[in-house]
Amino acid sequence: MSPERCRYFRSKTMFVGSKHANDTEEEESPVAAFCWCNFTMTKIGKDGCLVGLSACSQPERSCYCER
């Protein structure tokens, strides 16, 4: 089982319907480029690193917050 993404991760596909059924496909989608950290409200997370589906699904990331 893969870890859940950080609770602050946001993606355009969370608000707009998507033809993709799972996270793996979502990551490959061009729409997935439109993501941000809901804590910082930018494309940079609280730890100073870029936001992304795979990056924000890593519990070892210093700013990762579980749901």
ChimeraX attribute file (.defattr): number of C-alpha atoms within 10 A of each C-alpha:
attribute: neighborCount
match mode: 1-to-1
recipient: residues
	/A:1	3
	/A:2	6
	/A:3	11
	/A:4	15
	/A:5	21
	/A:6	21
	/A:7	15
	/A:8	20
	/A:9	23
	/A:10	23
	/A:11	19
	/A:12	14
	/A:13	17
	/A:14	11
	/A:15	8
	/A:16	8
	/A:17	8
	/A:18	13
	/A:19	9
	/A:20	13
	/A:21	8
	/A:22	9
	/A:23	13
	/A:24	11
	/A:25	11
	/A:26	18
	/A:27	15
	/A:28	12
	/A:29	15
	/A:30	8
	/A:31	14
	/A:32	19
	/A:33	17
	/A:34	14
	/A:35	21
	/A:36	22
	/A:37	21
	/A:38	17
	/A:39	14
	/A:40	13
	/A:41	14
	/A:42	13
	/A:43	19
	/A:44	17
	/A:45	24
	/A:46	18
	/A:47	12
	/A:48	11
	/A:49	14
	/A:50	15
	/A:51	24
	/A:52	22
	/A:53	22
	/A:54	13
	/A:55	17
	/A:56	25
	/A:57	20
	/A:58	17
	/A:59	15
	/A:60	9
	/A:61	14
	/A:62	12
	/A:63	17
	/A:64	20
	/A:65	16
	/A:66	12
	/A:67	8
